Amino acid sequence: MTVSNPVPAGTVKTPSPTRRPGLSAYRTLWVSLRSFAVFFLLWWLLHWWNGNPLQLPSPLKVFEALWGLLREGEIAEHASVSTLRMLLALSLSIAVAVPLGFLMGLSQRVEQYIDPLVEMLRPISGIAWLPLALFIFGVGDTLPVFIMFYVGFFPILLNTVAGVRQTDARLLAAARTMGIGRWPLLIHVLVPSALPTVMVGIRLAFAASWAAIVAAELIGSPSGLGFAIEWYRQMLMTPKVFAFILAIGVVGYVCDLGLRKLQRRLTPWAEGTGASS
């Protein structure tokens, strides 16, 4: 039997210092501002070294163009179109990939039929389908939605399969011992267990699809952020091209913050784990 060392008389055990949330937020903001400052400094140095404002405009010119586009509402118009397409494509990817992922995770026979097709299509870039998709769907909203759906489908599917298979076998055994049926077992055990991994897959799908939106809208759409980039490139208005590139980054960052917040709300039990990062 082990006996813990007694605390000497007169010794006061001081609690470990805790960080104030406000101070931590200010530190994070300060680090972010420094990284942005370094980025824009390198940008300005490259602009000065290049010496050709048509190829690489200065940050000041880009921000002037960005402010003008914001005042005219052009960025908001194209960003709203691209975001709506993204939401539609991501919703379709979730609606198809999540149920299919549960089937593959629960049934080895289903996986044997579907997995070879998935592994054959997954390495094919969504951009490779652009010529055929343009021939089938033409110029409009359907082509970029299809490309984003295709790119986002596989991360959600594979993460759903992984989440189902990572379910603790002891939880399943305990549920079966208590006589829980198939559907309650799926809803109350498998879905909560797999949900953190599924949410990671959704975030990965969003990142991949949002990156592919530019290529999809360059060719197959008369509107959107990608279309605006190609339009101003042809007009040799490079500051506006860079302004729309920045808009893509900002919109993508804001959407990812929203997905992180949704992830924390849907899976509070996964806080502090890799699934919640």
ZIWOJO-V456385 format. One record per residue. N is the residue number from 1. SS is DSSP state (@ for helix, = for strand, . for the rest). Layout:
BEGIN
n;ss
N;SS
N;SS
END
This chain:
BEGIN
n;ss
1;.
2;.
3;.
4;.
5;.
6;.
7;.
8;.
9;.
10;.
11;.
12;.
13;.
14;.
15;.
16;.
17;.
18;.
19;.
20;.
21;@
22;@
23;@
24;@
25;@
26;@
27;@
28;@
29;@
30;@
31;@
32;@
33;@
34;@
35;@
36;@
37;@
38;@
39;@
40;@
41;@
42;@
43;@
44;@
45;@
46;@
47;@
48;@
49;@
50;@
51;.
52;.
53;.
54;.
55;.
56;.
57;.
58;.
59;@
60;@
61;@
62;@
63;@
64;@
65;@
66;@
67;@
68;@
69;@
70;@
71;@
72;@
73;.
74;@
75;@
76;@
77;@
78;@
79;@
80;@
81;@
82;@
83;@
84;@
85;@
86;@
87;@
88;@
89;@
90;@
91;@
92;@
93;@
94;@
95;@
96;@
97;@
98;@
99;@
100;@
101;@
102;@
103;@
104;@
105;@
106;@
107;.
108;@
109;@
110;@
111;@
112;@
113;@
114;@
115;@
116;@
117;@
118;@
119;@
120;@
121;@
122;@
123;.
124;.
125;.
126;@
127;@
128;@
129;@
130;@
131;@
132;@
133;@
134;@
135;@
136;@
137;@
138;.
139;.
140;.
141;@
142;@
143;@
144;@
145;@
146;@
147;@
148;@
149;@
150;@
151;@
152;@
153;@
154;@
155;@
156;@
157;@
158;@
159;@
160;@
161;@
162;@
163;@
164;@
165;@
166;.
167;.
168;.
169;@
170;@
171;@
172;@
173;@
174;@
175;@
176;@
177;@
178;.
179;.
180;.
181;.
182;@
183;@
184;@
185;@
186;@
187;@
188;@
189;@
190;@
191;@
192;@
193;@
194;@
195;@
196;@
197;@
198;@
199;@
200;@
201;@
202;@
203;@
204;@
205;@
206;@
207;@
208;@
209;@
210;@
211;@
212;@
213;@
214;@
215;@
216;@
217;@
218;@
219;@
220;@
221;.
222;.
223;.
224;.
225;@
226;@
227;@
228;@
229;@
230;@
231;@
232;@
233;@
234;@
235;.
236;.
237;.
238;@
239;@
240;@
241;@
242;@
243;@
244;@
245;@
246;@
247;@
248;@
249;@
250;@
251;@
252;@
253;@
254;@
255;@
256;@
257;@
258;@
259;@
260;@
261;@
262;@
263;@
264;@
265;@
266;@
267;.
268;@
269;@
270;@
271;.
272;.
273;.
274;@
275;@
276;@
277;.
END
